[in-house]
Amino acid sequence: MVSHAEIVLAPRTFSDSRFARSSRADSKGTILLDSLETGEYTFEIRINREIVASIGSSWVQADAPTLKIHIYLDDGSLTLPEAQDFQQFRVYRAERLISVGSKLFGSLEEIQGYVDGMMGSPWWESEFPEVRAVQVRMGKDKDLARGGIDFVQEETDEAWEPLASGHIELLDWGWDELTALHEIAHVVSAGTAHGQVFARNFHFLVSRMLGDSAASQLALVYAAEGVRW
């Protein structure tokens, strides 16, 4: 999307009671619209009140789970890329809806201690034996927390055994337990975005670190949001 552009979602036809909805994109060209009535809509991108691109038809289902769709503007036309992280906003919404007592941290060093303690648990060695270290770093992007894997190899007497280390990047707004677990889930779910493997591993981490009640609540919200895990 285009940063700070006006995005308009308008009914394809005007024979019903639906109204056009609009929002201004943020610095990354992202918008979030909710509570849309079912029907066929057009997307329009407007800059200085002029339509610079549009998609003629997109169907919106009533009461559908939260869905994020990437739309790219290229030479005045809008395109839908093949690779979509369809569960991203569903997972984000599920996190916002669970009312758990997520611990707040006071420093990156405190978060690192929390992560190291988690990785020292017997269940970590059983579930994620290939991930041997996770480094906590200060985030660089003002809007995002991140988690990723860094592959390394360790030579044994018999063969090369692939092991992995990872990292998470957190800004001070994300120095809480739930955000840290979300990014750790990315480390142990490399290459799966917010898909089934990620959602399952995130739920597992919540159950181990925040308890059965939080895990049950997350499972219920997963179901309500249509998260596959």
Secondary structure as the mmCIF struct_conf table of DSSP 4:
data_model
#
loop_
_struct_conf.conf_type_id
_struct_conf.id
_struct_conf.beg_label_comp_id
_struct_conf.beg_label_asym_id
_struct_conf.beg_label_seq_id
_struct_conf.end_label_comp_id
_struct_conf.end_label_asym_id
_struct_conf.end_label_seq_id
TURN_TY1_P TURN_TY1_P1 SER A 3 HIS A 4
STRN STRN1 GLU A 6 PRO A 11
BEND BEND1 ARG A 12 ARG A 12
BEND BEND2 PHE A 14 SER A 17
STRN STRN2 ARG A 21 ARG A 24
TURN_TY1_P TURN_TY1_P2 SER A 27 LYS A 28
BEND BEND3 GLY A 29 GLY A 29
BEND BEND4 SER A 35 SER A 35
HELX_LH_PP_P HELX_LH_PP_P1 LEU A 36 GLU A 37
BEND BEND5 THR A 38 THR A 38
STRN STRN3 GLY A 39 ILE A 47
TURN_TY1_P TURN_TY1_P3 ASN A 48 ARG A 49
STRN STRN4 GLU A 50 VAL A 60
TURN_TY1_P TURN_TY1_P4 ALA A 62 ASP A 63
HELX_LH_PP_P HELX_LH_PP_P2 ALA A 64 THR A 66
STRN STRN5 TYR A 72 ASP A 74
TURN_TY1_P TURN_TY1_P5 ASP A 75 GLY A 76
STRN STRN6 SER A 77 THR A 79
BEND BEND6 GLU A 82 GLU A 82
TURN_TY1_P TURN_TY1_P6 PHE A 86 GLN A 87
HELX_RH_AL_P HELX_RH_AL_P1 GLN A 88 LEU A 97
HELX_LH_PP_P HELX_LH_PP_P3 SER A 102 LYS A 103
STRN STRN7 LEU A 104 LEU A 104
HELX_LH_PP_P HELX_LH_PP_P4 PHE A 105 PHE A 105
BEND BEND7 GLY A 106 SER A 107
HELX_RH_AL_P HELX_RH_AL_P2 LEU A 108 MET A 119
TURN_TY1_P TURN_TY1_P7 GLY A 120 GLY A 120
BEND BEND8 SER A 121 SER A 121
HELX_RH_AL_P HELX_RH_AL_P3 PRO A 122 GLU A 127
TURN_TY1_P TURN_TY1_P8 PRO A 129 GLU A 130
STRN STRN8 VAL A 131 MET A 138
BEND BEND9 ASP A 141 ASP A 141
TURN_TY1_P TURN_TY1_P9 LYS A 142 ASP A 143
STRN STRN9 ARG A 146 GLU A 155
BEND BEND10 ASP A 157 ALA A 159
STRN STRN10 TRP A 160 LEU A 170
HELX_RH_3T_P HELX_RH_3T_P1 ASP A 172 GLY A 174
STRN STRN11 ASP A 176 ASP A 176
HELX_RH_AL_P HELX_RH_AL_P4 GLU A 177 VAL A 187
TURN_TY1_P TURN_TY1_P10 VAL A 188 GLY A 191
TURN_TY1_P TURN_TY1_P11 ALA A 193 HIS A 194
BEND BEND11 GLY A 195 GLY A 195
HELX_RH_AL_P HELX_RH_AL_P5 GLN A 196 LEU A 210
HELX_RH_AL_P HELX_RH_AL_P6 ASP A 212 GLU A 225
TURN_TY1_P TURN_TY1_P12 GLY A 226 GLY A 226
#
